[in-house]
Amino acid sequence: MSPSGADMNKNTSQICIVGAGLIGSSVGLGLKESGFKVNFLDLSPVSQRIANQLVGLAEEYAFQFLGSDLIFLVATPPEEVFKTLLQLNSQHPEAKFIEVSGIKSKLVFELEDFPDIRKRLCMVHPMAGREFSGVEAARSDLFQGKPWLIVENQDEFSQERKSITEIASDIGKYLGSEVSILDIQEHDLAITLVSQMPQLLASTLANQILENPSSAKFAGQGLRDMIRIADSSSTLWSNLFARNKEFLVKEINSFIDKLTKAKNYLADDNLKEIEHFIASGKEGKLLVPGKHGGALRDYSYIAVVIDDKPGQLAGIFQDCGEAEINIEDITIEHSPGQQTGLIKLAVAPSSAEKLQQHLATKNWKAHLLNQ
């Protein structure tokens, strides 16, 4: 079944994904589940073989469609996109192209003298990822509920790109993403704040642990949350940073200014300004969308003390299902050496008391928390 608003024809569109990494492989798995014909090309024979096997193809695979029916989705590392597009265009001069790299301004500059590619290319940025990389980390649901940004290059070929832009939009819808359209400058500026700065700050904080490694054993959930993405690919991110250095340097300077103010407030014992600084951060957090791109919701929380033994989580989920209450989020706290753990369940406020009482009747040590 086609998602609402998607018109792409599964029977006539042959999609070749170039780059069998996390993003490319996840796109392929998602499209395969939706009934599309997909195959992969990759410089790594092993990655190419695994990706094609995951979508049910034999190792040797020939294109069933050529010419304008063929769509290349380029998911190579960002520094390889331009070269890849040139090679594909020389071999398939009628094919359409979609590329999914994280930064667009430099690519537009590189393609300035190649109008034959520009008129058949749609630039997309899927705002999804994991701290793991490679085809082995791919997931067919990676893009569910995530932004699928179509980046418009307002030039003389805008009308000629309408067909491939509609196809790119449909792919996002089939993958369950929230499709939006941005211009290039708007995209690269936004990505600096919502994607590159978090990676940079996570890496910076994780680097700080090296200054006092003995403290790492005392790490709580706050530190773990903040450095989760520090394990991401250093090669990928260094290239993304380099291709967006103008915007990123400005954002770093702005961050340094804010951190310097906080340092000076603290040095001057100006606790009122420190409190205001932290409160402003809470205001900023409220601007970040919640599930499925909607407004960030306020949840009520239920703490459940569990024994450190198999089956505890499964039992809680089963009893929540019996109560017909949706768990919006969950955190797990467990200290080494303890025989108990703490599960914190986030639920809609209207359901919190009902769930706490239901869990209590099932002999769970469940407590409604005041937030």
DALINLIN-V89669 format. One record per residue. N is the residue number from 0. PSI is psi in whole degrees, 0 to 359 (999 if undefined). OMEGA is omega in degrees with one decimal (* if undefined). D_FIRST is the distance of its C-alpha to the first C-alpha in whole Angstrom. Layout:
n->N psi->PSI omega->OMEGA d_first->D_FIRST
n->N psi->PSI omega->OMEGA d_first->D_FIRST
This chain:
n->0 psi->137 omega->178.8 d_first->0
n->1 psi->140 omega->173.2 d_first->4
n->2 psi->161 omega->-178.4 d_first->6
n->3 psi->126 omega->175.3 d_first->9
n->4 psi->358 omega->-178.6 d_first->11
n->5 psi->127 omega->-176.7 d_first->10
n->6 psi->3 omega->-174.6 d_first->11
n->7 psi->137 omega->-176.9 d_first->11
n->8 psi->115 omega->-178.9 d_first->11
n->9 psi->333 omega->-172.5 d_first->11
n->10 psi->339 omega->-176.1 d_first->13
n->11 psi->352 omega->-177.7 d_first->16
n->12 psi->116 omega->175.6 d_first->16
n->13 psi->119 omega->-175.7 d_first->18
n->14 psi->119 omega->174.8 d_first->18
n->15 psi->120 omega->-178.6 d_first->22
n->16 psi->121 omega->-178.4 d_first->22
n->17 psi->108 omega->-175.5 d_first->26
n->18 psi->99 omega->-176.6 d_first->27
n->19 psi->53 omega->174.0 d_first->26
n->20 psi->201 omega->-177.9 d_first->27
n->21 psi->308 omega->-174.8 d_first->25
n->22 psi->308 omega->-178.8 d_first->23
n->23 psi->315 omega->-178.8 d_first->23
n->24 psi->323 omega->178.9 d_first->22
n->25 psi->320 omega->174.7 d_first->20
n->26 psi->313 omega->-179.1 d_first->18
n->27 psi->316 omega->179.6 d_first->17
n->28 psi->318 omega->179.6 d_first->16
n->29 psi->318 omega->179.7 d_first->13
n->30 psi->324 omega->177.3 d_first->12
n->31 psi->317 omega->177.6 d_first->13
n->32 psi->331 omega->179.2 d_first->11
n->33 psi->0 omega->173.8 d_first->8
n->34 psi->12 omega->-178.9 d_first->9
n->35 psi->155 omega->172.2 d_first->12
n->36 psi->119 omega->-174.6 d_first->15
n->37 psi->142 omega->168.1 d_first->17
n->38 psi->169 omega->-172.0 d_first->21
n->39 psi->147 omega->167.7 d_first->24
n->40 psi->138 omega->179.1 d_first->27
n->41 psi->148 omega->177.9 d_first->30
n->42 psi->333 omega->177.3 d_first->34
n->43 psi->114 omega->178.9 d_first->34
n->44 psi->325 omega->-179.6 d_first->33
n->45 psi->312 omega->179.3 d_first->33
n->46 psi->318 omega->179.2 d_first->30
n->47 psi->316 omega->-178.9 d_first->28
n->48 psi->315 omega->-179.0 d_first->29
n->49 psi->313 omega->-177.5 d_first->27
n->50 psi->315 omega->179.9 d_first->24
n->51 psi->323 omega->176.8 d_first->24
n->52 psi->325 omega->179.2 d_first->24
n->53 psi->330 omega->177.7 d_first->22
n->54 psi->14 omega->171.4 d_first->19
n->55 psi->23 omega->-178.6 d_first->20
n->56 psi->149 omega->173.0 d_first->23
n->57 psi->165 omega->-177.6 d_first->26
n->58 psi->317 omega->178.0 d_first->29
n->59 psi->122 omega->-174.6 d_first->30
n->60 psi->128 omega->179.3 d_first->27
n->61 psi->145 omega->177.0 d_first->27
n->62 psi->134 omega->176.0 d_first->25
n->63 psi->338 omega->-178.6 d_first->23
n->64 psi->146 omega->177.0 d_first->23
n->65 psi->182 omega->176.8 d_first->26
n->66 psi->218 omega->-173.3 d_first->27
n->67 psi->349 omega->176.5 d_first->24
n->68 psi->344 omega->-174.5 d_first->21
n->69 psi->130 omega->179.3 d_first->22
n->70 psi->124 omega->173.7 d_first->21
n->71 psi->124 omega->172.6 d_first->23
n->72 psi->109 omega->-173.3 d_first->22
n->73 psi->114 omega->-177.9 d_first->26
n->74 psi->38 omega->177.7 d_first->26
n->75 psi->170 omega->169.9 d_first->30
n->76 psi->148 omega->-172.2 d_first->32
n->77 psi->326 omega->-178.1 d_first->33
n->78 psi->350 omega->-179.7 d_first->36
n->79 psi->354 omega->-172.7 d_first->35
n->80 psi->311 omega->-177.0 d_first->32
n->81 psi->310 omega->-179.3 d_first->35
n->82 psi->320 omega->-179.8 d_first->36
n->83 psi->318 omega->179.0 d_first->33
n->84 psi->320 omega->178.1 d_first->32
n->85 psi->316 omega->-179.2 d_first->35
n->86 psi->315 omega->-179.1 d_first->35
n->87 psi->320 omega->-178.8 d_first->31
n->88 psi->324 omega->179.4 d_first->32
n->89 psi->331 omega->-178.4 d_first->35
n->90 psi->332 omega->-175.5 d_first->34
n->91 psi->74 omega->-171.6 d_first->30
n->92 psi->352 omega->178.5 d_first->32
n->93 psi->355 omega->-176.7 d_first->29
n->94 psi->161 omega->174.5 d_first->26
n->95 psi->155 omega->-175.1 d_first->24
n->96 psi->142 omega->168.9 d_first->25
n->97 psi->132 omega->175.8 d_first->23
n->98 psi->148 omega->-170.5 d_first->25
n->99 psi->33 omega->179.3 d_first->25
n->100 psi->169 omega->-172.2 d_first->28
n->101 psi->343 omega->-178.3 d_first->30
n->102 psi->137 omega->-170.4 d_first->33
n->103 psi->328 omega->-171.6 d_first->32
n->104 psi->315 omega->-177.6 d_first->36
n->105 psi->323 omega->178.7 d_first->38
n->106 psi->319 omega->177.9 d_first->35
n->107 psi->318 omega->178.0 d_first->35
n->108 psi->318 omega->-178.9 d_first->39
n->109 psi->329 omega->-176.6 d_first->39
n->110 psi->6 omega->-174.0 d_first->37
n->111 psi->325 omega->-177.4 d_first->39
n->112 psi->18 omega->-178.3 d_first->41
n->113 psi->68 omega->-176.5 d_first->37
n->114 psi->332 omega->-179.4 d_first->36
n->115 psi->331 omega->175.7 d_first->34
n->116 psi->317 omega->-175.7 d_first->32
n->117 psi->325 omega->-176.9 d_first->32
n->118 psi->349 omega->-179.5 d_first->30
n->119 psi->19 omega->-175.4 d_first->27
n->120 psi->132 omega->170.3 d_first->27
n->121 psi->130 omega->179.0 d_first->25
n->122 psi->129 omega->-177.0 d_first->26
n->123 psi->146 omega->172.4 d_first->23
n->124 psi->104 omega->174.8 d_first->25
n->125 psi->119 omega->-177.0 d_first->22
n->126 psi->69 omega->179.0 d_first->24
n->127 psi->156 omega->179.1 d_first->24
n->128 psi->181 omega->177.1 d_first->26
n->129 psi->168 omega->175.6 d_first->28
n->130 psi->357 omega->177.2 d_first->32
n->131 psi->159 omega->-177.9 d_first->31
n->132 psi->170 omega->176.0 d_first->30
n->133 psi->166 omega->-178.3 d_first->29
n->134 psi->330 omega->-177.9 d_first->27
n->135 psi->345 omega->178.5 d_first->28
n->136 psi->0 omega->-174.3 d_first->27
n->137 psi->147 omega->177.9 d_first->23
n->138 psi->136 omega->-179.4 d_first->20
n->139 psi->339 omega->-178.5 d_first->16
n->140 psi->16 omega->-174.4 d_first->16
n->141 psi->328 omega->-172.2 d_first->19
n->142 psi->2 omega->-178.6 d_first->18
n->143 psi->122 omega->177.4 d_first->16
n->144 psi->5 omega->-177.1 d_first->18
n->145 psi->156 omega->177.8 d_first->20
n->146 psi->139 omega->174.8 d_first->21
n->147 psi->98 omega->-170.5 d_first->20
n->148 psi->118 omega->172.7 d_first->23
n->149 psi->122 omega->-173.2 d_first->23
n->150 psi->113 omega->-175.9 d_first->27
n->151 psi->131 omega->171.6 d_first->28
n->152 psi->105 omega->-175.9 d_first->31
n->153 psi->90 omega->178.9 d_first->33
n->154 psi->192 omega->-174.7 d_first->35
n->155 psi->352 omega->-178.1 d_first->35
n->156 psi->11 omega->-176.2 d_first->32
n->157 psi->318 omega->-178.4 d_first->30
n->158 psi->322 omega->-179.6 d_first->29
n->159 psi->336 omega->179.6 d_first->28
n->160 psi->0 omega->-173.6 d_first->26
n->161 psi->318 omega->-177.6 d_first->24
n->162 psi->310 omega->-177.9 d_first->21
n->163 psi->330 omega->176.3 d_first->21
n->164 psi->319 omega->177.5 d_first->21
n->165 psi->322 omega->177.2 d_first->18
n->166 psi->316 omega->178.9 d_first->16
n->167 psi->320 omega->177.2 d_first->18
n->168 psi->317 omega->179.8 d_first->16
n->169 psi->321 omega->177.9 d_first->13
n->170 psi->315 omega->177.3 d_first->13
n->171 psi->319 omega->-179.8 d_first->15
n->172 psi->319 omega->177.9 d_first->12
n->173 psi->329 omega->179.2 d_first->9
n->174 psi->357 omega->178.4 d_first->12
n->175 psi->17 omega->-177.0 d_first->12
n->176 psi->166 omega->173.6 d_first->16
n->177 psi->110 omega->-173.6 d_first->18
n->178 psi->130 omega->175.5 d_first->18
n->179 psi->157 omega->178.8 d_first->22
n->180 psi->129 omega->179.3 d_first->24
n->181 psi->157 omega->169.9 d_first->28
n->182 psi->172 omega->-170.1 d_first->31
n->183 psi->311 omega->-178.0 d_first->33
n->184 psi->318 omega->179.0 d_first->35
n->185 psi->319 omega->-180.0 d_first->33
n->186 psi->308 omega->-174.5 d_first->31
n->187 psi->328 omega->176.3 d_first->34
n->188 psi->315 omega->-179.4 d_first->36
n->189 psi->318 omega->-177.7 d_first->33
n->190 psi->328 omega->177.7 d_first->32
n->191 psi->315 omega->-175.9 d_first->36
n->192 psi->314 omega->-169.5 d_first->36
n->193 psi->348 omega->-177.6 d_first->33
n->194 psi->307 omega->-173.2 d_first->32
n->195 psi->319 omega->178.3 d_first->36
n->196 psi->317 omega->175.7 d_first->38
n->197 psi->319 omega->178.6 d_first->37
n->198 psi->315 omega->-178.9 d_first->37
n->199 psi->317 omega->-178.2 d_first->40
n->200 psi->324 omega->176.0 d_first->41
n->201 psi->317 omega->179.2 d_first->40
n->202 psi->322 omega->179.0 d_first->42
n->203 psi->315 omega->-179.7 d_first->45
n->204 psi->319 omega->178.1 d_first->45
n->205 psi->324 omega->175.1 d_first->44
n->206 psi->325 omega->-178.9 d_first->47
n->207 psi->332 omega->178.5 d_first->50
n->208 psi->329 omega->179.6 d_first->49
n->209 psi->338 omega->178.4 d_first->51
n->210 psi->335 omega->-178.9 d_first->54
n->211 psi->67 omega->-171.8 d_first->55
n->212 psi->334 omega->-179.0 d_first->53
n->213 psi->340 omega->179.2 d_first->55
n->214 psi->343 omega->-173.9 d_first->53
n->215 psi->329 omega->-177.3 d_first->49
n->216 psi->346 omega->179.0 d_first->50
n->217 psi->9 omega->-174.5 d_first->50
n->218 psi->135 omega->175.6 d_first->47
n->219 psi->188 omega->-175.6 d_first->45
n->220 psi->330 omega->179.9 d_first->41
n->221 psi->311 omega->178.8 d_first->42
n->222 psi->318 omega->-179.3 d_first->43
n->223 psi->318 omega->178.7 d_first->40
n->224 psi->317 omega->-173.6 d_first->37
n->225 psi->334 omega->-178.2 d_first->39
n->226 psi->10 omega->-176.8 d_first->39
n->227 psi->318 omega->-175.7 d_first->36
n->228 psi->3 omega->179.0 d_first->35
n->229 psi->345 omega->-179.5 d_first->38
n->230 psi->8 omega->-178.7 d_first->37
n->231 psi->169 omega->-176.3 d_first->35
n->232 psi->120 omega->179.6 d_first->36
n->233 psi->327 omega->178.8 d_first->39
n->234 psi->312 omega->180.0 d_first->39
n->235 psi->309 omega->-173.1 d_first->35
n->236 psi->326 omega->177.6 d_first->37
n->237 psi->323 omega->177.3 d_first->40
n->238 psi->320 omega->176.8 d_first->38
n->239 psi->317 omega->178.0 d_first->36
n->240 psi->314 omega->-176.7 d_first->39
n->241 psi->325 omega->-177.4 d_first->41
n->242 psi->352 omega->-179.7 d_first->39
n->243 psi->29 omega->-169.2 d_first->39
n->244 psi->328 omega->-178.4 d_first->42
n->245 psi->309 omega->179.1 d_first->43
n->246 psi->321 omega->-174.9 d_first->41
n->247 psi->318 omega->178.7 d_first->41
n->248 psi->319 omega->177.4 d_first->45
n->249 psi->319 omega->-179.0 d_first->45
n->250 psi->323 omega->176.6 d_first->43
n->251 psi->316 omega->179.0 d_first->45
n->252 psi->320 omega->177.5 d_first->48
n->253 psi->319 omega->178.9 d_first->47
n->254 psi->318 omega->178.5 d_first->46
n->255 psi->319 omega->178.2 d_first->49
n->256 psi->316 omega->-179.8 d_first->51
n->257 psi->318 omega->-179.8 d_first->49
n->258 psi->325 omega->177.4 d_first->50
n->259 psi->319 omega->175.7 d_first->54
n->260 psi->315 omega->179.3 d_first->54
n->261 psi->320 omega->178.3 d_first->53
n->262 psi->318 omega->-179.4 d_first->56
n->263 psi->321 omega->176.2 d_first->58
n->264 psi->316 omega->-177.6 d_first->58
n->265 psi->318 omega->179.5 d_first->58
n->266 psi->328 omega->-179.1 d_first->61
n->267 psi->7 omega->-177.3 d_first->63
n->268 psi->33 omega->-179.8 d_first->62
n->269 psi->77 omega->-175.1 d_first->60
n->270 psi->334 omega->177.9 d_first->58
n->271 psi->317 omega->179.1 d_first->57
n->272 psi->325 omega->175.6 d_first->55
n->273 psi->316 omega->179.0 d_first->53
n->274 psi->318 omega->178.3 d_first->52
n->275 psi->321 omega->179.2 d_first->51
n->276 psi->313 omega->-179.8 d_first->49
n->277 psi->320 omega->179.2 d_first->47
n->278 psi->324 omega->177.8 d_first->46
n->279 psi->325 omega->176.3 d_first->45
n->280 psi->322 omega->177.4 d_first->42
n->281 psi->322 omega->177.1 d_first->41
n->282 psi->319 omega->178.4 d_first->40
n->283 psi->322 omega->179.7 d_first->39
n->284 psi->325 omega->-178.9 d_first->36
n->285 psi->342 omega->179.4 d_first->35
n->286 psi->346 omega->-178.7 d_first->34
n->287 psi->127 omega->-178.3 d_first->31
n->288 psi->154 omega->177.1 d_first->28
n->289 psi->212 omega->-177.8 d_first->27
n->290 psi->141 omega->175.6 d_first->23
n->291 psi->27 omega->176.0 d_first->20
n->292 psi->3 omega->-178.7 d_first->23
n->293 psi->181 omega->179.3 d_first->24
n->294 psi->145 omega->177.2 d_first->28
n->295 psi->126 omega->-174.4 d_first->30
n->296 psi->151 omega->171.3 d_first->30
n->297 psi->131 omega->-179.8 d_first->34
n->298 psi->158 omega->166.4 d_first->33
n->299 psi->154 omega->-172.8 d_first->36
n->300 psi->139 omega->177.3 d_first->37
n->301 psi->124 omega->177.4 d_first->38
n->302 psi->132 omega->179.5 d_first->40
n->303 psi->119 omega->176.5 d_first->40
n->304 psi->124 omega->-177.1 d_first->43
n->305 psi->158 omega->174.4 d_first->42
n->306 psi->151 omega->-179.9 d_first->44
n->307 psi->79 omega->179.3 d_first->44
n->308 psi->160 omega->-176.7 d_first->42
n->309 psi->149 omega->172.7 d_first->39
n->310 psi->355 omega->-177.1 d_first->37
n->311 psi->311 omega->179.9 d_first->37
n->312 psi->316 omega->-180.0 d_first->34
n->313 psi->321 omega->179.5 d_first->32
n->314 psi->319 omega->178.9 d_first->34
n->315 psi->314 omega->-178.9 d_first->34
n->316 psi->321 omega->179.1 d_first->30
n->317 psi->317 omega->-179.2 d_first->30
n->318 psi->327 omega->174.0 d_first->33
n->319 psi->322 omega->177.1 d_first->31
n->320 psi->321 omega->177.6 d_first->28
n->321 psi->326 omega->179.2 d_first->30
n->322 psi->354 omega->-179.5 d_first->31
n->323 psi->45 omega->179.0 d_first->28
n->324 psi->130 omega->-177.9 d_first->28
n->325 psi->130 omega->174.5 d_first->26
n->326 psi->117 omega->-176.2 d_first->28
n->327 psi->330 omega->-179.9 d_first->27
n->328 psi->162 omega->-179.5 d_first->29
n->329 psi->141 omega->171.4 d_first->32
n->330 psi->149 omega->-177.4 d_first->35
n->331 psi->125 omega->177.8 d_first->37
n->332 psi->130 omega->178.2 d_first->41
n->333 psi->124 omega->179.4 d_first->43
n->334 psi->135 omega->179.3 d_first->46
n->335 psi->136 omega->178.7 d_first->48
n->336 psi->341 omega->178.5 d_first->50
n->337 psi->149 omega->178.7 d_first->49
n->338 psi->5 omega->178.8 d_first->48
n->339 psi->161 omega->175.1 d_first->46
n->340 psi->170 omega->-179.5 d_first->43
n->341 psi->123 omega->176.0 d_first->41
n->342 psi->130 omega->177.3 d_first->38
n->343 psi->118 omega->-177.4 d_first->37
n->344 psi->130 omega->175.8 d_first->34
n->345 psi->126 omega->-179.2 d_first->32
n->346 psi->166 omega->174.6 d_first->31
n->347 psi->139 omega->-178.1 d_first->31
n->348 psi->325 omega->-178.2 d_first->34
n->349 psi->344 omega->-177.1 d_first->34
n->350 psi->352 omega->-169.6 d_first->33
n->351 psi->308 omega->-176.4 d_first->36
n->352 psi->319 omega->179.3 d_first->39
n->353 psi->316 omega->-178.3 d_first->37
n->354 psi->319 omega->179.7 d_first->35
n->355 psi->318 omega->-179.8 d_first->39
n->356 psi->320 omega->179.8 d_first->40
n->357 psi->316 omega->179.4 d_first->38
n->358 psi->324 omega->178.8 d_first->38
n->359 psi->321 omega->178.6 d_first->42
n->360 psi->340 omega->177.0 d_first->42
n->361 psi->13 omega->176.0 d_first->40
n->362 psi->23 omega->170.9 d_first->43
n->363 psi->146 omega->175.9 d_first->42
n->364 psi->77 omega->-172.5 d_first->44
n->365 psi->135 omega->-175.8 d_first->42
n->366 psi->131 omega->176.5 d_first->43
n->367 psi->123 omega->-175.8 d_first->42
n->368 psi->145 omega->173.8 d_first->42
n->369 psi->120 omega->-178.5 d_first->44
n->370 psi->999 omega->* d_first->42
